[in-house]
Amino acid sequence: MGVFFVVAVAAGWFAACGSSSGGEGATAGPVTASNATSSSASGGGAASTGATTTAGSGAGGTTATTGTTTVTTTSTTGAGGGGGGGGGSAQPKIAQLALGFGHSCARDGNGAVWCWGDNQFGQVGNGNTKGVFKPVKITTPLAVADLGGGSGANHTCAVETNGSLACWGRNLSGQLGLGTMVDHDVPTQLPTKIAFSHIADGSSHTCAVASDASVYCWGDNNVGELGDGTTAAKSLPVLSQAVGSTQVATAGGISAALTKNSNVQIWGLVSLLQGPAMPFKTPSTVPNLGSVSQIALGEDHLCALINDGTVKCFGTNDKGQLGNGNKISSSMPVMAQIVSVAAIAAGGGTTCAAKKDGTVWCWGYNSKGQVGDGTNADKTSPTQVMGLTGVVAVACGAQHCGALKGDGTVALWGYNLAGQLGDGSQIDKNVATPIAF
């Protein structure tokens, strides 16, 4: 188990705790496409090739930064069904990849959603709770602009093109935002008239950016992760005190937001520089990051993509997830050993980056092959994922990661006990494995 450690912020401190081997993590929003000068974040994460405009959102789907290039992904799909499989010979072109704790989801270019993997809480969204080992198309009518991703999540949430929200899966803490604590095995629309543009799924809570750049959160709130100044759980969206936001990320008891002025705010489970862990119930700004274009929140670390293509990380480093060549945890941002980065993702002790040249590099925890370099040894510095080119976005779940290519195809690697890699097996893969829809 990792130890509590401290991360200083302007008016507070960030703490990460627990084992890097496990689960929670999220990247803020879907990573955008191929110019790589700025990206609107992804997955535990979610990863995307481009923005889809949501009603009332000047940000355009989850793309809240400037200089992005949209990859057109017109989808021709066969009807998926049963235990999975896309049906038909034509493959849909995928526009976004979102990975959870033991399941995975994707959005195609027509706004349809495909999910697979662990389904014990209905998180695949296909109307039952049987595990699914290949992608299955959700038949509930959805026109999705953004999928929530979070490596600790056993639920899935989506922003539809009209700005409404739909969620499904586990709801023990009210993380579906439906006013109940009952699991749902099909997408169910939230009872709110607020228009949203971006969403992130945590293990027991969810946060979303509204079209006015405010942030709403719901679910568990034991350590202040909803950011509303209380520690009372909420089963309906509640306004947090984060303002002027373009992206959110959630993991365990932590939430983070990227602001319009390229700063990062964080709230929830934090600790003082010296002393026991304590909650911060309102957002505080992280210092010493510079101008940030994307955030990726892992189980116990946070990474930020800087506008110059470098990456800064802080938090627990027992598996090398900070990427600075050692395993020394840091309460202040340190520079990862990588440049020319276009998009990032973080999961349960693992971090990945898509470089501007289309290659993918990962580092950190690797017991299940989630670094993707053909080994199962942890890596303290960025290591190239084998066999990938043309990648525009990355995503990480608890112990599996994935890449989205500019041509709309997907490859996944890492842990596969629940079939979360979508290749029809339950065998772990330590190299990138293409997935058929």
C-alpha positions in Angstrom: 0.0 0.0 0.0 1.2 3.5 -0.7 1.5 5.9 2.1 -0.3 9.2 2.5 1.8 12.0 1.2 1.3 15.6 0.5 1.0 17.9 -2.5 1.0 21.6 -1.9 -1.6 23.8 -3.5 -2.1 27.5 -3.4 -4.7 27.3 -0.7 -4.5 23.7 0.3 -2.7 20.4 -0.2 -3.3 17.4 -2.4 -2.8 13.9 -1.0 -2.9 10.6 -2.7 -3.2 7.3 -0.9 -3.6 3.6 -1.3 -2.1 1.1 -3.6 -1.0 1.8 -7.2 -2.0 -1.7 -8.1 -5.7 -1.0 -7.9 -8.0 1.3 -9.3 -9.3 4.8 -9.3 -8.2 7.2 -11.8 -9.6 9.5 -14.5 -8.4 11.7 -17.2 -10.3 14.9 -17.8 -12.5 14.5 -20.8 -11.8 13.2 -24.3 -8.4 14.0 -25.8 -8.7 15.8 -29.0 -7.0 15.0 -32.3 -3.9 15.6 -34.2 -2.4 19.0 -34.1 -1.3 18.3 -30.5 -0.7 21.8 -29.4 -3.5 21.6 -26.9 -6.0 18.9 -26.0 -9.1 18.5 -23.9 -8.4 15.6 -21.7 -9.4 12.1 -21.5 -9.9 8.8 -19.4 -8.9 6.8 -16.4 -9.8 7.9 -18.6 -11.5 8.8 -21.8 -9.8 9.6 -25.2 -11.3 11.1 -28.2 -10.4 12.2 -31.8 -12.5 15.3 -31.8 -15.2 17.5 -30.4 -18.9 17.2 -30.9 -20.8 20.4 -30.0 -23.4 20.1 -27.2 -26.4 22.4 -26.9 -25.5 25.6 -25.1 -21.9 24.8 -24.9 -19.5 27.3 -26.5 -16.7 24.8 -25.7 -17.9 22.3 -28.2 -18.4 19.0 -26.6 -15.4 18.3 -24.3 -13.0 20.3 -26.4 -12.6 23.3 -24.3 -9.1 24.3 -25.4 -8.0 26.0 -28.6 -6.0 24.8 -31.6 -7.5 21.4 -31.8 -8.1 19.5 -35.1 -11.2 17.4 -35.4 -10.9 14.0 -37.0 -14.1 13.2 -39.0 -15.4 9.8 -38.0 -18.5 8.9 -40.0 -19.6 5.5 -38.7 -21.0 2.6 -40.6 -22.1 0.0 -38.1 -23.4 -3.4 -37.9 -25.8 -4.3 -35.1 -24.0 -5.5 -32.0 -25.7 -7.8 -29.6 -25.8 -10.7 -27.2 -22.4 -11.3 -25.7 -20.7 -8.7 -28.0 -19.4 -8.2 -31.4 -20.2 -5.5 -33.9 -22.1 -7.7 -36.4 -21.8 -7.0 -40.1 -18.5 -6.5 -41.9 -18.2 -2.7 -41.8 -16.4 -1.4 -38.7 -17.6 1.8 -37.0 -15.0 4.6 -36.8 -14.5 5.3 -33.1 -14.3 8.9 -32.0 -13.7 8.4 -28.2 -12.5 5.7 -25.9 -13.4 5.7 -22.2 -12.0 3.0 -19.8 -13.4 2.1 -16.3 -12.3 -0.2 -13.5 -13.1 -3.4 -15.3 -15.1 -2.3 -18.3 -14.5 -0.2 -21.4 -16.7 2.0 -23.6 -16.3 3.8 -26.9 -18.3 6.4 -28.8 -18.4 6.1 -32.6 -18.7 8.9 -35.1 -22.5 8.8 -35.2 -22.7 9.2 -31.4 -23.6 5.6 -30.7 -22.0 3.9 -27.6 -20.3 0.5 -27.4 -19.3 -1.2 -24.2 -17.7 -4.4 -23.0 -16.1 -6.1 -20.0 -17.2 -6.4 -16.4 -21.0 -5.9 -16.1 -21.9 -7.0 -12.6 -23.6 -3.6 -12.0 -25.0 -3.1 -15.5 -22.1 -0.8 -16.5 -22.1 -2.2 -20.0 -25.6 -0.8 -20.4 -27.1 -3.6 -22.5 -30.0 -4.4 -20.1 -28.4 -7.3 -18.1 -25.5 -8.0 -15.8 -23.7 -10.7 -17.8 -20.0 -10.1 -18.6 -19.3 -9.1 -22.2 -16.0 -10.0 -23.9 -16.4 -8.1 -27.1 -17.9 -4.7 -27.9 -21.7 -4.5 -27.9 -23.6 -1.6 -29.2 -26.0 -0.1 -26.6 -29.5 -0.2 -28.1 -31.0 2.5 -25.9 -31.3 5.6 -28.2 -28.4 7.9 -27.5 -26.7 10.6 -29.4 -23.5 11.1 -27.4 -21.1 13.9 -27.5 -18.8 12.9 -24.6 -18.3 9.7 -22.5 -17.1 9.8 -18.9 -14.0 7.9 -18.1 -12.5 6.9 -14.8 -10.3 3.9 -13.9 -12.1 3.4 -10.6 -15.5 3.6 -12.1 -18.1 0.8 -12.2 -20.6 3.1 -13.9 -20.7 5.1 -17.1 -22.0 8.5 -17.8 -22.5 10.3 -21.1 -23.2 13.9 -22.3 -25.7 13.8 -25.2 -25.6 16.2 -28.1 -28.4 18.3 -26.6 -26.4 18.7 -23.3 -28.4 16.3 -21.3 -26.8 13.5 -19.2 -27.4 9.8 -19.1 -25.8 7.3 -16.7 -25.8 3.6 -16.0 -24.1 1.0 -13.8 -23.3 1.0 -10.1 -25.2 3.5 -8.0 -24.4 2.6 -4.4 -23.4 6.1 -3.5 -25.8 7.9 -5.9 -23.1 8.4 -8.5 -25.6 8.0 -11.3 -27.2 11.3 -10.3 -30.7 10.0 -10.5 -31.9 10.8 -7.0 -31.7 7.1 -6.0 -29.1 4.5 -5.0 -30.4 1.8 -7.3 -28.2 0.3 -10.0 -29.3 0.7 -13.7 -28.4 -1.6 -16.5 -29.5 0.7 -19.3 -28.7 4.4 -19.9 -31.0 6.5 -17.8 -31.4 10.3 -18.3 -30.7 12.5 -15.3 -33.6 14.7 -14.1 -31.9 18.0 -14.7 -32.4 20.7 -17.3 -28.8 22.0 -17.1 -26.8 21.7 -20.3 -23.5 20.0 -19.9 -20.4 19.7 -22.1 -18.0 17.3 -20.4 -18.2 14.6 -17.7 -15.8 12.4 -15.7 -16.7 9.2 -13.7 -15.0 8.5 -10.4 -15.3 5.3 -8.3 -18.2 6.6 -6.2 -18.8 10.1 -7.5 -19.2 11.9 -10.8 -18.5 15.5 -11.9 -19.5 17.4 -15.0 -18.8 20.8 -16.6 -21.9 22.8 -17.5 -22.2 25.0 -20.6 -21.6 28.0 -18.4 -18.3 26.6 -17.2 -19.6 25.8 -13.7 -19.0 22.3 -12.3 -21.6 20.0 -10.8 -20.8 16.8 -8.9 -22.8 14.1 -7.2 -22.4 10.8 -5.3 -20.1 10.0 -2.4 -18.8 13.1 -0.5 -17.1 11.7 2.6 -13.9 13.7 2.0 -15.4 16.7 0.2 -15.0 15.3 -3.3 -18.1 17.1 -4.5 -16.6 20.5 -3.8 -19.7 22.0 -2.4 -18.3 22.8 1.0 -19.9 19.9 2.7 -19.2 16.2 3.3 -22.8 15.1 2.7 -23.5 12.7 -0.1 -25.7 13.9 -2.9 -27.7 11.6 -5.3 -28.6 14.6 -7.6 -26.1 17.1 -9.2 -25.0 19.8 -6.8 -23.1 22.9 -7.8 -19.5 22.8 -6.7 -17.4 25.8 -5.9 -15.1 25.3 -9.0 -15.7 28.1 -11.5 -14.6 28.9 -15.0 -13.8 25.2 -15.8 -13.3 23.5 -19.1 -12.4 19.9 -18.0 -12.9 17.7 -14.9 -11.2 14.6 -13.7 -12.3 12.3 -10.8 -10.5 9.5 -8.9 -11.4 7.9 -5.6 -12.1 10.7 -3.2 -10.4 13.4 -5.4 -11.7 15.8 -8.0 -9.8 18.2 -10.3 -10.7 20.8 -12.9 -8.9 22.6 -15.6 -9.9 26.3 -15.7 -10.2 28.6 -18.7 -7.0 30.4 -17.7 -5.1 27.1 -17.8 -4.8 26.5 -14.1 -5.7 23.3 -12.2 -7.9 23.2 -9.2 -8.2 20.2 -6.9 -10.5 19.2 -4.0 -11.4 16.2 -1.9 -8.9 13.9 -0.2 -5.9 16.0 0.5 -3.4 16.4 3.4 -1.4 19.1 5.0 2.4 19.3 4.4 2.8 17.7 7.8 0.0 16.0 9.6 -2.9 13.5 9.0 -5.0 13.3 5.9 -7.9 15.7 5.9 -10.6 16.7 3.4 -10.6 19.9 1.5 -14.2 20.6 0.7 -13.6 23.4 -1.7 -11.3 23.8 -4.7 -7.7 25.0 -4.3 -5.3 25.9 -7.1 -2.2 23.7 -7.8 1.0 25.9 -8.0 4.1 25.5 -10.2 2.4 23.8 -13.2 2.5 26.5 -15.8 0.0 26.8 -18.6 -1.9 23.5 -18.7 -3.9 22.1 -21.6 -5.0 18.8 -20.2 -5.2 17.0 -16.8 -5.1 13.3 -16.0 -5.9 12.0 -12.6 -4.7 8.6 -11.5 -5.5 6.6 -8.4 -2.8 8.5 -6.4 -1.1 10.9 -8.8 -2.0 13.7 -11.1 -0.3 14.6 -14.4 -0.7 17.8 -16.4 0.1 18.4 -20.1 1.8 21.7 -20.4 1.2 23.8 -23.5 4.8 23.4 -24.6 4.3 19.6 -24.9 6.0 18.6 -21.7 4.3 16.8 -18.8 4.4 17.5 -15.1 3.3 15.0 -12.5 3.0 14.8 -8.7 1.8 12.4 -6.1 2.7 8.8 -5.2 5.6 7.4 -7.2 6.0 3.9 -5.8 5.6 2.3 -9.3 7.3 5.1 -11.2 4.0 6.7 -12.3 5.5 10.2 -12.2 7.8 9.3 -15.1 10.9 11.1 -13.8 13.2 8.1 -13.6 12.8 7.2 -9.9 10.3 5.9 -7.4 10.4 8.9 -5.0 7.0 10.4 -4.3 6.7 14.1 -4.8 4.3 16.6 -3.2 5.2 19.2 -5.9 5.1 18.8 -9.7 8.1 17.2 -11.3 8.9 16.9 -15.0 8.3 13.6 -16.6 11.1 12.5 -19.0 9.1 13.1 -22.2 8.5 15.9 -24.7 6.4 16.7 -27.7 3.3 15.2 -26.1 -0.2 15.6 -27.6 -2.4 13.8 -25.1 -2.1 12.1 -21.7 -4.0 9.5 -19.6 -3.6 8.1 -16.0 -4.9 5.1 -14.3 -4.1 2.9 -11.3 -0.4 3.7 -11.0 0.2 3.9 -14.7 0.5 7.0 -17.0 0.4 7.1 -20.8 1.1 9.8 -23.4 0.5 10.1 -27.1 3.3 12.0 -28.7 2.8 14.4 -31.6 4.5 11.9 -33.9 1.6 9.4 -33.3 3.6 7.0 -31.0 2.5 6.1 -27.5 4.7 6.0 -24.4 3.7 4.7 -20.9 5.3 4.3 -17.5 4.6 3.2 -14.0 2.8 0.1 -12.8 3.1 -2.8 -15.2 2.2 -6.1 -13.5 -0.6 -6.8 -16.0 1.3 -5.4 -19.0 -0.5 -2.1 -18.9 2.7 -0.2 -20.0 2.4 -2.2 -23.3 6.1 -2.7 -23.9 6.0 -6.5 -24.0 7.1 -6.9 -20.4 5.5 -6.9 -17.0 8.2 -4.9 -15.2 7.4 -1.5 -13.8 8.9 1.5 -15.6 10.1 4.7 -14.0 10.5 6.6 -17.2 8.4 6.7 -20.4 8.7 3.5 -22.5 7.3 3.1 -26.0 4.2 0.9 -26.5 5.0 -1.7 -29.1 3.5 -1.5 -32.6 1.5 1.7 -32.4 1.6 4.6 -34.9 -0.9 7.2 -35.9 -2.4 7.5 -32.4 -4.2 10.7 -31.5 -5.5 9.9 -28.0 -4.9 7.6 -25.1 -7.0 6.3 -22.1 -6.3 4.2 -19.0 -8.5 2.2 -16.7 -7.6 0.6 -13.4 -5.0 -1.8 -15.0 -5.6 -1.5 -18.7 -4.9 1.2 -21.2 -5.9 2.0 -24.8 -5.1 4.0 -27.8 -7.3 5.7 -30.4 -5.8 6.1 -33.9 -6.7 8.9 -36.3 -8.4 6.4 -38.6 -10.9 5.6 -35.9 -9.5 2.2 -34.9 -8.7 1.1 -31.3 -6.0 -1.0 -29.6 -6.0 -2.0 -25.9 -3.5 -3.7 -23.6 -3.1 -4.8 -19.9 -5.4 -6.6 -17.5 -8.2 -8.7 -19.1 -9.8 -10.9 -16.4 -13.2 -9.3 -17.1 -12.8 -9.1 -20.8 -12.1 -5.4 -20.7 -9.7 -5.5 -23.6 -12.6 -6.6 -25.9 -10.7 -9.2 -27.8 -13.0 -12.0 -26.8 -10.6 -13.5 -24.3 -9.8 -13.1 -20.6 -6.0 -13.3 -21.2 -3.8 -10.3 -20.2 -1.9 -8.6 -23.1 1.4 -6.7 -22.6 1.3 -5.4 -26.2 -1.3 -3.3 -27.9 -4.1 -5.5 -29.3 -6.4 -4.2 -32.0 -10.1 -4.5 -31.2 -12.9 -5.2 -33.7 -16.4 -3.7 -33.3 
